[in-house]
Amino acid sequence: MGIRLPGVSQAKKFLRRPSLSTVDVPKGYCAVYVGESQKKRFLIPISCLNQPEFQNLLSQAEEEFGYDHPMGGLTIPCREDIFINLLRLN
C-alpha cells in the first residue's frame, strides 16, 4: 500500500521527458526556467514540488505551456523575484 501525495503525479508529468541538460542536474534536484521575457535557469530540490505554492505554479505552467514546451524543461510562468522569494520560504 503506497501513500499518494496530491500533486506528485502532476509534477511527474513535467519530469517524465528529460531535457537535454539533465546531465548537469544533481540527483534530487530539477532544473526549471523562470522569468517573463528572459528565462533564467534554477536548480530546485524536488521536495519543493510538493509545496502548495509550487503546486499553484505547476498548474499555471500547465495552463500556459502544456506539457510540451520548446525550452525542453519545466518553465514556470512567474517573475524571477517572486520565484526567489518562494524558494526562501521553503
C-alpha positions, 0 to 999 in steps of 0.5 A: 500500500503506497501513500499518494501525495496530491500533486506528485503525479502532476509534477511527474508529468513535467519530469517524465521527458528529460531535457537535454541538460539533465546531465548537469542536474544533481540527483534530487534536484530539477532544473526549471526556467523562470522569468517573463521575457528572459528565462533564467535557469534554477536548480530546485530540490524536488521536495519543493514540488510538493509545496502548495505554492509550487503546486499553484505554479505547476498548474499555471505552467500547465495552463500556459505551456502544456506539457510540451514546451520548446525550452525542453524543461519545466518553465514556470510562468512567474517573475524571477523575484517572486520565484526567489522569494518562494524558494526562501520560504521553503 
